Amino acid sequence: MEKISAGTKIRLVKDLDGKNPVGSTATVVYIDEFGQIFADWTEGGQVRLSKELFAKCFEIAA
């Protein structure tokens, strides 16, 4: 997995929960000591991801 940190823009590439369409973007705001990734969707709302879920459903946006 590529290195991500707070401020990294990420893009949804595989349906996560049906709430946000593929192609939606978010900004990483925090990564906790357990590797959980917290991000804010551009369209509003928040998401919490494990590293595994990030690798499966997201990519770093250009």
N, CA, C and O atoms as a DFTB+ gen file, in Angstrom:
248 C
 N C O
     1  1       0.844      -1.184       0.000
     2  2       0.000       0.000       0.000
     3  2       0.885       1.240       0.000
     4  3       1.908       1.303       0.682
     5  1       0.459       2.219      -0.783
     6  2       1.195       3.471      -0.823
     7  2       1.078       4.181       0.520
     8  3       0.125       3.968       1.270
     9  1       2.048       5.014       0.806
    10  2       2.064       5.776       2.052
    11  2       0.966       6.831       2.016
    12  3       0.882       7.627       1.081
    13  1       0.132       6.826       3.040
    14  2      -0.895       7.860       3.156
    15  2      -0.715       8.562       4.493
    16  3      -0.188       7.986       5.445
    17  1      -1.154       9.796       4.550
    18  2      -1.070      10.584       5.771
    19  2      -2.222      11.579       5.772
    20  3      -2.972      11.677       4.800
    21  1      -2.356      12.310       6.860
    22  2      -3.399      13.326       6.931
    23  2      -3.227      14.291       5.770
    24  3      -2.113      14.719       5.469
    25  1      -4.333      14.631       5.121
    26  2      -4.312      15.533       3.984
    27  2      -4.315      14.821       2.647
    28  3      -4.534      15.455       1.614
    29  1      -4.075      13.501       2.640
    30  2      -4.077      12.740       1.391
    31  2      -5.489      12.656       0.834
    32  3      -6.430      12.335       1.561
    33  1      -5.638      12.942      -0.445
    34  2      -6.928      12.801      -1.132
    35  2      -7.047      11.359      -1.615
    36  3      -6.117      10.816      -2.212
    37  1      -8.207      10.740      -1.350
    38  2      -8.435       9.359      -1.771
    39  2      -9.723       9.288      -2.594
    40  3     -10.622      10.116      -2.443
    41  1      -9.790       8.273      -3.473
    42  2     -10.942       8.116      -4.363
    43  2     -11.504       6.707      -4.209
    44  3     -10.757       5.730      -4.170
    45  1     -12.822       6.614      -4.123
    46  2     -13.524       5.346      -4.037
    47  2     -13.515       4.664      -5.402
    48  3     -13.972       5.247      -6.384
    49  1     -12.999       3.433      -5.477
    50  2     -12.919       2.721      -6.757
    51  2     -13.810       1.479      -6.784
    52  3     -13.997       0.871      -7.838
    53  1     -14.359       1.103      -5.625
    54  2     -15.252      -0.050      -5.534
    55  2     -16.318       0.286      -4.502
    56  3     -16.012       0.865      -3.460
    57  1     -17.566      -0.072      -4.783
    58  2     -18.666       0.277      -3.879
    59  2     -18.352      -0.136      -2.442
    60  3     -17.938      -1.266      -2.185
    61  1     -18.552       0.779      -1.530
    62  2     -18.259       0.561      -0.125
    63  2     -19.520       0.175       0.644
    64  3     -19.548      -0.856       1.315
    65  1     -20.548       0.989       0.549
    66  2     -21.771       0.732       1.307
    67  2     -23.022       1.248       0.593
    68  3     -24.113       1.247       1.162
    69  1     -22.859       1.681      -0.642
    70  2     -23.988       2.190      -1.405
    71  2     -24.346       3.632      -1.108
    72  3     -25.226       4.189      -1.763
    73  1     -23.693       4.250      -0.144
    74  2     -24.006       5.633       0.223
    75  2     -23.299       6.648      -0.668
    76  3     -23.833       7.725      -0.931
    77  1     -22.100       6.307      -1.133
    78  2     -21.333       7.204      -1.988
    79  2     -21.002       6.483      -3.287
    80  3     -20.577       5.328      -3.258
    81  1     -21.190       7.146      -4.427
    82  2     -20.915       6.487      -5.698
    83  2     -19.417       6.291      -5.936
    84  3     -18.585       7.041      -5.423
    85  1     -19.098       5.272      -6.720
    86  2     -17.717       5.060      -7.127
    87  2     -17.224       6.341      -7.791
    88  3     -17.942       6.944      -8.589
    89  1     -16.021       6.751      -7.471
    90  2     -15.467       8.007      -7.977
    91  2     -15.514       9.126      -6.953
    92  3     -14.870      10.159      -7.139
    93  1     -16.273       8.937      -5.863
    94  2     -16.332       9.941      -4.802
    95  2     -14.954      10.101      -4.173
    96  3     -14.173       9.152      -4.111
    97  1     -14.668      11.313      -3.709
    98  2     -13.377      11.569      -3.087
    99  2     -13.531      11.969      -1.626
   100  3     -14.578      12.450      -1.192
   101  1     -12.462      11.753      -0.893
   102  2     -12.423      12.099       0.520
   103  2     -11.007      12.551       0.846
   104  3     -10.075      12.306       0.080
   105  1     -10.854      13.208       1.981
   106  2      -9.551      13.645       2.462
   107  2      -9.277      12.976       3.805
   108  3     -10.095      13.049       4.723
   109  1      -8.134      12.330       3.913
   110  2      -7.736      11.688       5.166
   111  2      -7.493      12.781       6.197
   112  3      -6.751      13.729       5.939
   113  1      -8.123      12.648       7.375
   114  2      -7.939      13.639       8.424
   115  2      -7.130      13.088       9.595
   116  3      -6.536      13.853      10.355
   117  1      -7.104      11.757       9.741
   118  2      -6.432      11.184      10.913
   119  2      -6.199       9.694      10.685
   120  3      -7.028       9.015      10.078
   121  1      -5.084       9.196      11.166
   122  2      -4.813       7.763      11.192
   123  2      -4.424       7.434      12.619
   124  3      -3.447       7.975      13.135
   125  1      -5.181       6.547      13.268
   126  2      -4.915       6.269      14.675
   127  2      -3.798       5.240      14.853
   128  3      -3.263       4.708      13.880
   129  1      -3.461       4.974      16.103
   130  2      -2.351       4.069      16.421
   131  2      -2.630       2.619      16.028
   132  3      -1.715       1.795      16.019
   133  1      -3.883       2.301      15.704
   134  2      -4.249       0.953      15.280
   135  2      -4.348       0.843      13.757
   136  3      -4.700      -0.212      13.228
   137  1      -4.038       1.930      13.061
   138  2      -4.073       1.919      11.605
   139  2      -5.430       2.217      11.009
   140  3      -5.604       2.096       9.796
   141  1      -6.403       2.607      11.829
   142  2      -7.710       3.002      11.302
   143  2      -7.571       4.361      10.629
   144  3      -6.948       5.275      11.170
   145  1      -8.159       4.482       9.445
   146  2      -8.073       5.702       8.650
   147  2      -9.410       6.436       8.750
   148  3     -10.462       5.857       8.476
   149  1      -9.369       7.689       9.135
   150  2     -10.557       8.518       9.240
   151  2     -10.483       9.576       8.142
   152  3      -9.464      10.249       7.991
   153  1     -11.566       9.718       7.378
   154  2     -11.568      10.665       6.262
   155  2     -12.910      11.375       6.165
   156  3     -13.941      10.854       6.588
   157  1     -12.872      12.571       5.602
   158  2     -14.073      13.372       5.346
   159  2     -14.388      13.310       3.866
   160  3     -13.535      13.611       3.030
   161  1     -15.625      12.917       3.535
   162  2     -16.065      12.916       2.143
   163  2     -16.173      14.343       1.648
   164  3     -16.563      15.230       2.408
   165  1     -15.840      14.581       0.403
   166  2     -15.964      15.906      -0.206
   167  2     -17.423      16.348      -0.197
   168  3     -17.713      17.528       0.001
   169  1     -18.342      15.410      -0.410
   170  2     -19.776      15.710      -0.467
   171  2     -20.406      15.850       0.915
   172  3     -21.591      16.163       1.026
   173  1     -19.628      15.623       1.963
   174  2     -20.121      15.712       3.336
   175  2     -20.178      14.348       3.982
   176  3     -20.448      13.352       3.311
   177  1     -19.933      14.293       5.245
   178  2     -19.937      13.053       5.996
   179  2     -18.525      12.530       6.222
   180  3     -17.546      13.065       5.701
   181  1     -18.455      11.474       7.013
   182  2     -17.164      10.900       7.362
   183  2     -17.171       9.402       7.139
   184  3     -18.224       8.770       7.061
   185  1     -15.954       8.841       7.035
   186  2     -15.803       7.405       6.873
   187  2     -14.605       6.959       7.706
   188  3     -13.614       7.679       7.828
   189  1     -14.714       5.751       8.280
   190  2     -13.606       5.139       9.011
   191  2     -13.281       3.831       8.320
   192  3     -14.174       3.025       8.056
   193  1     -12.004       3.613       8.023
   194  2     -11.584       2.460       7.246
   195  2     -10.420       1.741       7.904
   196  3      -9.562       2.364       8.529
   197  1     -10.403       0.434       7.757
   198  2      -9.205      -0.319       8.108
   199  2      -8.244      -0.225       6.925
   200  3      -8.650       0.161       5.829
   201  1      -6.977      -0.574       7.136
   202  2      -6.012      -0.583       6.034
   203  2      -6.459      -1.553       4.947
   204  3      -6.291      -1.281       3.758
   205  1      -7.028      -2.684       5.355
   206  2      -7.479      -3.688       4.399
   207  2      -8.620      -3.167       3.530
   208  3      -8.631      -3.372       2.316
   209  1      -9.573      -2.496       4.157
   210  2     -10.699      -1.942       3.409
   211  2     -10.227      -0.812       2.489
   212  3     -10.709      -0.681       1.364
   213  1      -9.292      -0.008       2.966
   214  2      -8.740       1.041       2.116
   215  2      -8.114       0.416       0.871
   216  3      -8.378       0.861      -0.246
   217  1      -7.299      -0.598       1.056
   218  2      -6.619      -1.251      -0.078
   219  2      -7.598      -1.869      -1.063
   220  3      -7.327      -1.925      -2.262
   221  1      -8.738      -2.333      -0.557
   222  2      -9.736      -3.003      -1.401
   223  2     -10.610      -2.015      -2.171
   224  3     -10.981      -2.283      -3.314
   225  1     -10.942      -0.885      -1.564
   226  2     -11.969      -0.006      -2.133
   227  2     -11.510       1.389      -2.536
   228  3     -12.285       2.131      -3.140
   229  1     -10.277       1.769      -2.222
   230  2      -9.818       3.134      -2.483
   231  2      -8.483       3.155      -3.210
   232  3      -7.735       2.178      -3.226
   233  1      -8.213       4.322      -3.818
   234  2      -6.895       4.610      -4.365
   235  2      -6.560       6.044      -3.999
   236  3      -7.443       6.837      -3.671
   237  1      -5.293       6.364      -4.059
   238  2      -4.889       7.741      -3.824
   239  2      -5.244       8.549      -5.062
   240  3      -4.876       8.187      -6.180
   241  1      -5.960       9.645      -4.854
   242  2      -6.408      10.482      -5.972
   243  2      -5.237      11.301      -6.502
   244  3      -4.347      11.707      -5.755
   245  1      -5.263      11.528      -7.796
   246  2      -4.190      12.317      -8.439
   247  2      -4.370      13.786      -8.173
   248  3      -3.567      14.599      -8.632
